[in-house]
Amino acid sequence: MISFTKVKPVSSATLQAKRIKPMRNLILFSLILALGVLSSYTSLAQTEVGEVSFVTSQNVYLKFNSTELMTEGDTIYIVVDEIEIPCLRLLEKSSISCVSEVIGGCDVEKGQSVIYHTRLKKADESDKNEDLFSESGEVDISVEEAEQEVGSVYNRQEINGRASFSNNMTWGYNESNSKRVARLALDVVNILDSKFSFQSYSNIRNNNNPSINIHEALLSYNLDSSMTISLGREINRRMYSLGATDGLHAEKRFRRSFVSLVVGSRPDTYDYSLNTKLFQYGVCAGIFHNKAQSSTTSIGFIDQTNQSFIDRRYAFLQHNSRIGNNVSIYASAEVDLYNSARLRLLYTSVSYRVSEKLRLSASVNLRKNLILYESFSEDLVSLLANDPLKSSIRFRANYKISNAIYSGASISIRRQENGENNFSNLGGYLNFSNFLGGRLSNSFSINRNDYFQYYSISSRYTRRFFDSKLDISPNARFLLYSYQSFNIDPFKQLYVGVDSDYSVKEGLSVSALYDFSARSGVPFHRFTVRILQRF
């Protein structure tokens, strides 16, 4: 590990001279945003957010925080670039897991976000969940009776996992490389029908510098249906900006609010191993805007240190909600509190379903450099003096031309107040879900920065054979580079390849990928083979 010379924080007099003027307009905007979201929608439609646990040739398995409000036969949406696409039909469910089938010929991958919208009840329908509570808000029946009332299955062991091994080879330009990667993801819910659960994700890379990376390893215990205590490495979903923490995680949920706590240390900056010198803790509290507890607003405080000295100290605000079934809102803000108050980040995104065919989304991102006072102590003065505001804005539109034709376009612009590191992108796609017996996906983009501009056009055709056990996908991509700041002639690059995936049996698949490219007449090859076992 590279060590920095220990330098105590710059004196208050020096900081006063170097301090960046507060961004008053942005702070005012963030306060208005905070007031708006904190007073928002108590009557939002109920939704449940989950993710794809694993995929087989016949079914897709999903994981949610709770499934008690879900109804078999309903539609589940996948989230692609913040856009919801109807993709799955719910077949069976347990307390937190579901089995579904693909509808509409869409592609589903492990880890994708999914959203379920609870169907609104008719006025004359009874609401058994509401009957569980008295007018004063107190529980009228026992927890055991409540569990029987909603018909959920509790403390039943469920094991989901995936193990894979891949070998990647490249050769060309007078050199060759080989890299082998093994990955293991394991999720055991209610171990031996107890209240303990375990989840982990890790990989082993064997190339020039073999390494083992544990991205997640967490043992959890549910004291009851409203409180969870965990120990291990995790990125707390209530405090995404904190990053991964090795330590204690706890959360208590009430009917309309929650409190979350994290105490531990950050993984090592260079090899992602355990490093107790990077102590950090965070605490946050929030409110739920719906019964499914998927729409939330939270505010919190985070303190990060490096060898007992303050590295960063800040407060944050997060908001996530839906208005009806058509509008989704996400907002996040961070304010540094160490030595002076500075707005460090303000991000807002909105997605609007105009109709069954048209969806629109937009996002605004304002941020400054992340300053860690101890980690970057040797460069602290220059970092504080050179702290430009970066801003970016993005618009996206998706239009369903027909049941088999999908299209979309996007534009994004990034600017920096000192005029450096500017970037812009214009892109679009046109996909055919039923083209010559398969799927055809086409996309293009125009990208420009301070140094060069490049164009990209790509196309991929996918077709299934042998009762959908074998997928074959030939593809091609063309790039054209044009330099603006250097005396370099424009050049072209073409990638041509094919990849395949074969389902050997339930849960076991083998895939292979090959592509070829030529740059200035020099060939380059890439070949990858992967074995995947789901269980």
C-alpha positions as CSV (number, residue, x, y, z in Angstrom):
1,M,0.0,0.0,0.0
2,I,1.3,3.4,-0.9
3,S,1.5,5.6,2.2
4,F,1.1,9.3,2.3
5,T,3.1,11.6,4.6
6,K,0.9,12.5,7.5
7,V,0.0,16.1,7.3
8,K,-2.5,17.6,9.7
9,P,-5.3,19.6,8.1
10,V,-4.3,23.0,6.9
11,S,-4.7,25.8,9.5
12,S,-7.9,27.7,9.6
13,A,-6.1,30.9,8.4
14,T,-4.8,29.1,5.3
15,L,-8.1,27.5,4.7
16,Q,-9.8,30.8,5.0
17,A,-7.5,32.2,2.3
18,K,-7.9,29.2,0.0
19,R,-11.6,28.5,0.8
20,I,-13.8,28.3,-2.3
21,K,-16.7,30.7,-2.2
22,P,-19.9,28.9,-1.4
23,M,-22.2,28.1,-4.3
24,R,-25.1,30.1,-2.9
25,N,-27.5,29.4,-5.8
26,L,-26.9,25.7,-5.7
27,I,-27.2,25.5,-1.9
28,L,-30.5,27.4,-2.2
29,F,-31.7,25.0,-4.9
30,S,-30.7,22.0,-2.8
31,L,-32.7,23.3,0.2
32,I,-35.7,23.9,-2.0
33,L,-35.3,20.3,-3.3
34,A,-35.0,19.0,0.2
35,L,-38.1,20.8,1.4
36,G,-40.0,19.6,-1.7
37,V,-39.2,15.9,-1.3
38,L,-39.5,15.9,2.4
39,S,-43.1,17.1,2.1
40,S,-43.9,14.9,-0.9
41,Y,-46.4,12.3,-1.7
42,T,-47.9,10.2,1.0
43,S,-50.4,8.8,-1.6
44,L,-47.9,7.4,-4.1
45,A,-48.7,4.2,-5.9
46,Q,-47.3,1.1,-4.2
47,T,-44.2,-0.3,-5.9
48,E,-41.6,-2.9,-5.0
49,V,-38.1,-2.8,-6.3
50,G,-36.0,-5.9,-6.7
51,E,-33.4,-7.5,-8.9
52,V,-32.8,-10.6,-11.0
53,S,-31.1,-13.4,-8.9
54,F,-30.4,-15.8,-11.8
55,V,-31.7,-16.8,-15.2
56,T,-32.4,-20.3,-16.7
57,S,-33.6,-21.2,-20.1
58,Q,-37.2,-21.5,-18.9
59,N,-37.5,-19.1,-16.0
60,V,-36.2,-15.9,-14.4
61,Y,-35.7,-15.8,-10.6
62,L,-36.2,-12.5,-8.7
63,K,-35.4,-11.2,-5.3
64,F,-37.4,-8.5,-3.4
65,N,-37.5,-7.1,0.1
66,S,-41.0,-8.4,0.4
67,T,-43.6,-10.1,-1.9
68,E,-46.6,-9.9,0.3
69,L,-48.3,-7.2,-1.9
70,M,-47.6,-9.1,-5.2
71,T,-50.1,-11.1,-7.2
72,E,-49.3,-14.1,-9.4
73,G,-49.9,-13.4,-13.0
74,D,-49.0,-9.7,-12.8
75,T,-46.4,-8.0,-15.0
76,I,-42.9,-7.1,-13.8
77,Y,-40.8,-4.5,-15.4
78,I,-37.0,-4.4,-16.0
79,V,-35.1,-1.2,-15.8
80,V,-32.9,-0.3,-18.8
81,D,-31.2,3.1,-18.6
82,E,-33.8,4.3,-16.1
83,I,-36.6,3.2,-18.4
84,E,-39.1,0.5,-17.3
85,I,-39.9,-2.1,-19.9
86,P,-42.7,-4.8,-19.4
87,C,-40.7,-8.0,-19.5
88,L,-41.8,-10.7,-17.0
89,R,-44.9,-12.4,-15.8
90,L,-45.0,-13.5,-12.1
91,L,-45.6,-17.3,-11.8
92,E,-44.9,-18.2,-8.2
93,K,-43.6,-16.4,-5.0
94,S,-42.3,-17.0,-1.6
95,S,-41.6,-14.4,1.2
96,I,-38.8,-12.5,-0.8
97,S,-38.3,-14.5,-4.0
98,C,-40.3,-15.0,-7.2
99,V,-40.3,-17.3,-10.2
100,S,-41.3,-15.5,-13.5
101,E,-41.3,-16.1,-17.2
102,V,-40.1,-13.8,-20.0
103,I,-42.8,-12.1,-22.1
104,G,-42.2,-9.9,-25.2
105,G,-38.9,-11.5,-26.2
106,C,-36.8,-9.1,-24.0
107,D,-33.3,-9.9,-22.7
108,V,-32.8,-10.4,-19.0
109,E,-29.5,-10.6,-17.1
110,K,-28.6,-11.3,-13.5
111,G,-28.3,-8.2,-11.4
112,Q,-30.8,-6.2,-13.5
113,S,-33.2,-4.0,-11.5
114,V,-36.9,-4.9,-11.7
115,I,-40.0,-3.1,-10.6
116,Y,-43.4,-4.4,-9.6
117,H,-46.5,-2.1,-9.4
118,T,-49.2,-3.1,-7.0
119,R,-52.6,-3.1,-8.6
120,L,-54.9,-0.5,-7.1
121,K,-57.9,-2.0,-5.3
122,K,-61.5,-1.3,-6.0
123,A,-63.4,0.8,-3.5
124,D,-65.5,-2.1,-2.3
125,E,-62.6,-4.5,-1.9
126,S,-61.4,-5.2,1.7
127,D,-57.9,-4.3,2.7
128,K,-56.7,-6.9,5.2
129,N,-53.3,-5.2,5.6
130,E,-55.0,-2.0,6.7
131,D,-57.2,-3.9,9.2
132,L,-54.1,-5.1,11.0
133,F,-53.7,-1.6,12.5
134,S,-56.1,0.4,14.7
135,E,-56.9,4.0,14.1
136,S,-54.2,5.0,16.6
137,G,-51.6,3.2,14.6
138,E,-51.1,0.4,17.2
139,V,-50.9,-3.2,16.1
140,D,-54.2,-4.9,16.9
141,I,-53.0,-8.5,16.5
142,S,-49.8,-10.3,17.2
143,V,-46.9,-10.6,14.7
144,E,-47.6,-14.3,14.3
145,E,-51.3,-13.6,13.4
146,A,-50.2,-10.8,11.0
147,E,-47.9,-13.2,9.2
148,Q,-50.7,-15.7,8.8
149,E,-53.0,-12.9,7.7
150,V,-50.9,-11.9,4.7
151,G,-50.0,-15.5,3.9
152,S,-46.2,-15.1,3.7
153,V,-43.7,-17.9,4.1
154,Y,-41.1,-17.0,6.8
155,N,-37.8,-18.5,7.7
156,R,-37.7,-21.0,4.8
157,Q,-34.2,-21.6,3.5
158,E,-33.5,-20.5,0.0
159,I,-30.2,-20.8,-1.8
160,N,-29.3,-19.0,-5.0
161,G,-25.9,-18.9,-6.5
162,R,-23.7,-18.7,-9.5
163,A,-20.2,-19.9,-10.2
164,S,-18.3,-19.1,-13.4
165,F,-14.9,-19.5,-15.0
166,S,-13.7,-17.7,-18.0
167,N,-10.5,-17.6,-20.1
168,N,-9.8,-14.5,-22.1
169,M,-7.1,-14.4,-24.8
170,T,-6.0,-11.5,-27.1
171,W,-3.3,-11.5,-29.7
172,G,-2.2,-9.0,-32.3
173,Y,0.0,-5.9,-32.6
174,N,3.0,-8.2,-31.9
175,E,1.8,-9.2,-28.5
176,S,-0.5,-11.7,-26.8
177,N,-2.2,-11.8,-23.4
178,S,-4.2,-14.4,-21.4
179,K,-6.4,-13.8,-18.4
180,R,-8.4,-16.2,-16.3
181,V,-11.2,-15.1,-14.0
182,A,-13.3,-17.2,-11.6
183,R,-16.4,-15.6,-10.0
184,L,-18.7,-16.9,-7.2
185,A,-22.0,-15.3,-6.1
186,L,-23.9,-16.9,-3.2
187,D,-27.1,-15.9,-1.5
188,V,-28.5,-18.1,1.3
189,V,-31.7,-16.8,2.9
190,N,-32.8,-18.2,6.3
191,I,-29.9,-20.6,6.8
192,L,-31.3,-23.9,8.0
193,D,-34.7,-22.2,8.3
194,S,-33.2,-19.8,10.9
195,K,-33.2,-16.0,11.0
196,F,-29.6,-15.9,9.6
197,S,-28.8,-15.1,6.0
198,F,-25.6,-14.9,4.1
199,Q,-24.7,-13.3,0.7
200,S,-21.3,-12.8,-1.0
201,Y,-19.7,-12.0,-4.3
202,S,-16.0,-12.5,-5.1
203,N,-13.7,-13.1,-8.0
204,I,-10.2,-14.4,-8.6
205,R,-8.1,-13.1,-11.4
206,N,-5.0,-14.9,-12.7
207,N,-2.9,-12.8,-15.0
208,N,0.4,-10.9,-14.5
209,N,-0.7,-10.0,-10.9
210,P,-3.0,-12.7,-9.5
211,S,-5.6,-11.2,-7.1
212,I,-8.6,-12.1,-5.0
213,N,-11.3,-9.5,-4.7
214,I,-14.2,-9.9,-2.2
215,H,-16.8,-7.3,-3.2
216,E,-19.4,-8.5,-0.8
217,A,-19.5,-10.9,2.2
218,L,-22.3,-10.3,4.7
219,L,-23.9,-12.3,7.5
220,S,-27.3,-11.0,8.5
221,Y,-29.7,-11.7,11.3
222,N,-33.4,-10.6,11.4
223,L,-34.3,-9.9,14.9
224,D,-37.9,-9.5,13.7
225,S,-39.6,-8.4,10.5
226,S,-38.6,-4.8,11.1
227,M,-35.0,-5.0,12.3
228,T,-31.9,-6.4,10.7
229,I,-28.3,-6.5,12.0
230,S,-25.4,-7.5,9.6
231,L,-21.7,-8.1,9.9
232,G,-19.3,-8.0,7.0
233,R,-18.7,-6.1,3.8
234,E,-21.6,-4.4,2.1
235,I,-22.6,-1.2,0.3
236,N,-25.5,0.1,2.4
237,R,-28.5,0.9,0.0
238,R,-29.5,3.7,2.4
239,M,-26.1,5.3,2.1
240,Y,-24.7,4.6,-1.4
241,S,-22.2,7.5,-1.2
242,L,-20.4,5.8,1.7
243,G,-19.3,3.0,-0.5
244,A,-18.4,-0.5,0.8
245,T,-17.9,-0.8,4.5
246,D,-16.3,-3.7,6.5
247,G,-18.1,-3.8,9.8
248,L,-21.5,-3.5,11.4
249,H,-24.7,-2.7,9.6
250,A,-28.0,-2.2,11.3
251,E,-31.5,-1.0,10.3
252,K,-34.7,-0.5,12.1
253,R,-37.9,0.0,10.1
254,F,-41.2,1.4,11.4
255,R,-44.5,1.9,9.7
256,R,-43.5,5.2,8.0
257,S,-39.9,5.7,8.8
258,F,-36.5,4.0,9.3
259,V,-33.1,4.4,10.9
260,S,-29.9,3.0,9.5
261,L,-26.4,2.7,11.0
262,V,-23.0,1.7,9.6
263,V,-19.7,1.4,11.6
264,G,-16.5,0.0,10.2
265,S,-13.7,0.7,7.7
266,R,-13.3,1.3,4.0
267,P,-11.6,-1.3,1.9
268,D,-7.9,-0.6,1.0
269,T,-7.7,2.0,-1.8
270,Y,-5.2,-0.1,-3.9
271,D,-6.0,-3.8,-3.4
272,Y,-9.5,-3.7,-1.9
273,S,-8.4,-5.7,1.2
274,L,-9.4,-5.0,4.8
275,N,-7.8,-1.8,6.1
276,T,-8.8,-0.9,9.6
277,K,-6.9,2.4,9.4
278,L,-9.6,3.8,7.1
279,F,-12.3,4.0,9.8
280,Q,-15.7,5.3,8.8
281,Y,-19.2,5.5,10.1
282,G,-22.6,6.7,8.9
283,V,-26.1,7.2,10.3
284,C,-29.3,8.2,8.5
285,A,-33.0,8.4,9.1
286,G,-35.8,8.6,6.6
287,I,-39.5,8.3,5.9
288,F,-41.4,5.9,3.6
289,H,-43.9,7.5,1.2
290,N,-45.8,4.2,0.5
291,K,-46.8,1.0,2.1
292,A,-44.4,-1.1,0.0
293,Q,-41.5,1.1,1.5
294,S,-40.0,1.5,-1.9
295,S,-40.4,5.3,-2.1
296,T,-38.2,7.0,0.5
297,T,-36.6,10.3,1.6
298,S,-33.5,10.1,3.9
299,I,-31.0,12.4,5.4
300,G,-27.7,11.3,7.0
301,F,-24.3,12.1,8.3
302,I,-21.0,10.4,7.3
303,D,-17.5,10.7,8.9
304,Q,-14.5,9.1,7.2
305,T,-10.9,9.0,8.7
306,N,-7.4,7.9,7.7
307,Q,-5.2,6.8,10.6
308,S,-7.5,8.6,13.0
309,F,-7.3,11.9,11.1
310,I,-10.4,13.3,9.4
311,D,-10.5,12.4,5.7
312,R,-14.0,13.6,4.8
313,R,-17.1,14.7,6.8
314,Y,-20.4,15.4,5.1
315,A,-24.1,15.3,5.2
316,F,-26.3,13.8,2.4
317,L,-29.9,13.8,1.2
318,Q,-31.5,11.0,-0.9
319,H,-35.0,10.8,-2.3
320,N,-36.6,8.1,-4.5
321,S,-40.3,8.0,-5.3
322,R,-43.0,7.4,-7.9
323,I,-46.0,9.6,-8.7
324,G,-48.7,7.3,-9.8
325,N,-47.5,4.8,-12.4
326,N,-46.0,7.3,-14.8
327,V,-43.4,9.4,-13.1
328,S,-40.2,8.3,-11.2
329,I,-38.0,10.8,-9.3
330,Y,-34.5,10.3,-7.8
331,A,-32.5,13.1,-6.2
332,S,-29.3,13.1,-4.2
333,A,-27.2,15.9,-2.6
334,E,-24.0,16.0,-0.5
335,V,-22.6,18.9,1.5
336,D,-19.1,18.8,2.9
337,L,-18.9,19.9,6.6
338,Y,-15.2,19.7,7.4
339,N,-13.6,23.2,7.8
340,S,-16.3,24.8,5.8
341,A,-19.7,24.0,4.3
342,R,-19.6,23.3,0.6
343,L,-22.1,21.7,-1.7
344,R,-20.2,18.8,-3.3
345,L,-22.9,17.1,-5.3
346,L,-26.4,17.7,-6.6
347,Y,-28.0,15.1,-8.8
348,T,-31.6,14.8,-10.0
349,S,-33.3,12.5,-12.5
350,V,-36.9,12.2,-13.7
351,S,-38.5,9.5,-15.8
352,Y,-41.9,10.1,-17.3
353,R,-44.1,7.5,-19.2
354,V,-46.1,9.7,-21.5
355,S,-48.0,6.8,-23.0
356,E,-47.7,3.1,-23.5
357,K,-45.4,3.8,-26.4
358,L,-43.4,6.9,-25.3
359,R,-41.1,7.3,-22.3
360,L,-39.0,10.3,-21.5
361,S,-36.2,10.8,-19.0
362,A,-33.8,13.6,-18.0
363,S,-31.1,14.1,-15.4
364,V,-28.9,17.0,-14.1
365,N,-25.6,16.4,-12.4
366,L,-23.6,19.2,-10.6
367,R,-20.5,18.2,-8.7
368,K,-17.1,19.4,-7.5
369,N,-13.9,17.4,-6.9
370,L,-14.0,14.9,-4.0
371,I,-11.4,16.1,-1.5
372,L,-10.0,13.6,1.1
373,Y,-8.0,15.8,3.5
374,E,-5.6,13.0,4.8
375,S,-5.3,10.8,1.7
376,F,-4.5,13.8,-0.5
377,S,-2.8,15.9,2.2
378,E,0.3,16.5,0.1
379,D,-1.8,18.1,-2.7
380,L,-4.4,19.7,-0.5
381,V,-3.6,23.3,-1.3
382,S,-3.6,22.8,-5.0
383,L,-6.8,20.7,-4.9
384,L,-8.6,23.4,-2.9
385,A,-7.4,26.1,-5.3
386,N,-8.4,24.1,-8.4
387,D,-11.9,22.9,-7.7
388,P,-14.0,23.6,-10.8
389,L,-17.7,22.9,-10.9
390,K,-18.6,20.1,-13.3
391,S,-22.1,20.0,-14.8
392,S,-23.8,17.5,-17.0
393,I,-27.3,17.2,-18.4
394,R,-28.9,14.2,-20.2
395,F,-32.1,13.6,-22.1
396,R,-33.4,10.3,-23.4
397,A,-36.6,9.3,-25.3
398,N,-37.7,5.7,-25.9
399,Y,-40.5,5.0,-28.4
400,K,-42.3,1.7,-29.1
401,I,-43.1,1.9,-32.8
402,S,-44.9,-1.5,-32.7
403,N,-45.0,-4.7,-30.7
404,A,-41.8,-5.8,-32.5
405,I,-40.0,-2.5,-33.2
406,Y,-38.4,-0.3,-30.5
407,S,-36.5,3.0,-31.0
408,G,-34.8,5.6,-28.8
409,A,-32.5,8.6,-28.8
410,S,-30.3,10.3,-26.2
411,I,-28.1,13.4,-25.8
412,S,-25.7,14.2,-23.0
413,I,-23.5,17.2,-22.4
414,R,-20.8,17.6,-19.8
415,R,-19.1,20.9,-19.1
416,Q,-16.5,22.2,-16.6
417,E,-16.4,25.8,-15.5
418,N,-12.7,26.3,-16.3
419,G,-13.4,25.2,-19.9
420,E,-11.5,21.8,-19.6
421,N,-12.7,18.2,-20.0
422,N,-15.8,19.0,-21.9
423,F,-17.7,16.1,-23.6
424,S,-20.9,15.6,-25.6
425,N,-22.7,12.5,-26.9
426,L,-25.6,12.0,-29.3
427,G,-26.9,8.5,-29.7
428,G,-29.8,6.3,-30.8
429,Y,-31.0,2.8,-31.4
430,L,-33.5,0.9,-33.5
431,N,-34.3,-2.7,-32.4
432,F,-36.5,-5.4,-34.0
433,S,-37.6,-8.2,-31.7
434,N,-38.9,-10.3,-34.5
435,F,-36.5,-10.1,-37.5
436,L,-36.0,-13.2,-39.6
437,G,-36.8,-15.4,-36.7
438,G,-34.5,-13.6,-34.2
439,R,-33.7,-10.1,-32.8
440,L,-31.8,-7.4,-34.5
441,S,-30.3,-4.5,-32.5
442,N,-28.8,-1.4,-34.2
443,S,-27.2,1.7,-32.5
444,F,-25.2,4.7,-33.4
445,S,-23.4,7.5,-31.4
446,I,-21.4,10.7,-32.1
447,N,-19.0,11.6,-29.3
448,R,-16.8,14.7,-29.0
449,N,-14.3,15.9,-26.4
450,D,-11.6,18.6,-26.4
451,Y,-9.2,16.4,-28.4
452,F,-11.1,14.3,-30.9
453,Q,-14.4,13.3,-32.3
454,Y,-15.5,9.7,-33.1
455,Y,-18.5,8.0,-34.7
456,S,-19.8,4.6,-33.8
457,I,-22.2,2.3,-35.6
458,S,-23.0,-1.2,-34.4
459,S,-25.4,-4.0,-35.2
460,R,-26.2,-7.3,-33.6
461,Y,-28.4,-10.2,-34.7
462,T,-29.4,-12.9,-32.2
463,R,-31.3,-16.1,-33.0
464,R,-32.1,-19.2,-30.9
465,F,-31.8,-22.8,-32.0
466,F,-32.5,-26.3,-30.6
467,D,-35.6,-25.4,-28.6
468,S,-33.9,-22.1,-27.4
469,K,-30.9,-24.0,-25.9
470,L,-28.4,-22.3,-28.2
471,D,-28.1,-18.6,-28.9
472,I,-25.9,-17.3,-31.8
473,S,-25.2,-13.6,-32.1
474,P,-23.1,-12.3,-35.0
475,N,-22.2,-8.6,-34.6
476,A,-20.2,-5.8,-36.1
477,R,-19.1,-2.3,-35.0
478,F,-17.5,0.5,-37.1
479,L,-15.6,3.4,-35.5
480,L,-14.3,6.6,-37.2
481,Y,-11.8,8.8,-35.3
482,S,-11.1,12.4,-36.2
483,Y,-8.5,14.3,-34.1
484,Q,-8.9,18.1,-33.6
485,S,-5.9,19.1,-31.4
486,F,-3.3,16.9,-33.0
487,N,-1.8,16.5,-36.5
488,I,-3.1,13.0,-36.9
489,D,-5.0,11.8,-39.9
490,P,-8.5,10.3,-39.3
491,F,-8.6,6.6,-39.1
492,K,-11.2,3.8,-39.2
493,Q,-11.6,0.7,-37.1
494,L,-13.9,-2.3,-37.7
495,Y,-14.8,-5.0,-35.3
496,V,-16.5,-8.2,-36.5
497,G,-17.4,-11.1,-34.3
498,V,-19.8,-13.7,-33.1
499,D,-20.7,-15.0,-29.6
500,S,-22.8,-18.0,-28.6
501,D,-24.4,-19.4,-25.5
502,Y,-25.4,-23.0,-25.1
503,S,-27.6,-24.4,-22.2
504,V,-26.1,-27.8,-21.4
505,K,-28.7,-28.5,-18.8
506,E,-30.7,-26.8,-16.2
507,G,-28.4,-24.2,-14.6
508,L,-25.3,-25.1,-16.6
509,S,-24.3,-23.1,-19.7
510,V,-21.2,-22.6,-21.9
511,S,-20.6,-19.5,-23.9
512,A,-17.9,-18.4,-26.3
513,L,-17.0,-15.1,-28.0
514,Y,-14.7,-14.2,-30.8
515,D,-14.1,-10.9,-32.5
516,F,-11.6,-9.5,-35.0
517,S,-10.5,-6.0,-35.6
518,A,-8.1,-4.3,-38.0
519,R,-6.5,-0.9,-37.4
520,S,-4.3,0.5,-40.2
521,G,-4.2,-2.9,-41.7
522,V,-2.9,-4.6,-38.5
523,P,-5.2,-7.5,-37.3
524,F,-6.2,-8.0,-33.6
525,H,-8.1,-11.0,-32.2
526,R,-10.0,-11.7,-29.0
527,F,-11.4,-15.0,-27.9
528,T,-13.3,-15.7,-24.6
529,V,-14.8,-18.9,-23.3
530,R,-16.9,-19.1,-20.2
531,I,-18.6,-21.9,-18.1
532,L,-21.4,-20.9,-15.9
533,Q,-23.2,-22.9,-13.2
534,R,-26.3,-21.6,-11.5
535,F,-27.7,-23.3,-8.4
